[in-house]
Amino acid sequence: MDETDQRLLAELRRDGRAPLSDLADRLGLSRATVRARMERLAARGEIAGFTVLTRGDVTPAPVRGLMMIGIEGRGGEKIMARLGGLPQVMAVHSTNGRWDVIVELGTQTLLELDETIHRIRAMEGVTVSETNLLLSTRKAGRR
């Protein structure tokens, strides 16, 4: 993958629905070259697919936090499924080490965050948790 491919991927991360002509203009390439590079990147598996972001995915949640959770026994899958159903949960990560699960939370207010934390702590199988507020993000991901 050369620098042009990396620039193309960066543009697609910013806007996966950008027309080929716009991508070509931004990269200083022809539409045919952009299309050929995209097809080659997809064939090699560098582009695994395209996805849709909904308004809820990109709506800023001013109060964000990471909640580390310890789970009793083998209830991890059930708890992870329940966590994924909460609208305040932005992502659920299984992990190793002291914590079984790390949850990214996003809410509009501290009160809503507090209520969400209490709701998660009340789930059967959750034995211990620790939550840290995210104060700033230096390098944002896709959201």
Buried (B, 14 or more C-beta within 10 A) or exposed (E): EEEBBEBBBEBBEEEBEBEBEBBBEBBEBEBEBBBEBBEEBEEEEBBEEEEEEEEEEEEEBEBBBBBBBBBEEEBBEEBBEBBEEBEBBBBBEEEEEEBBBBBBBBBEEEEBBEEBBEEBBEBEBBEEBEBEEEEEEEEEEEB
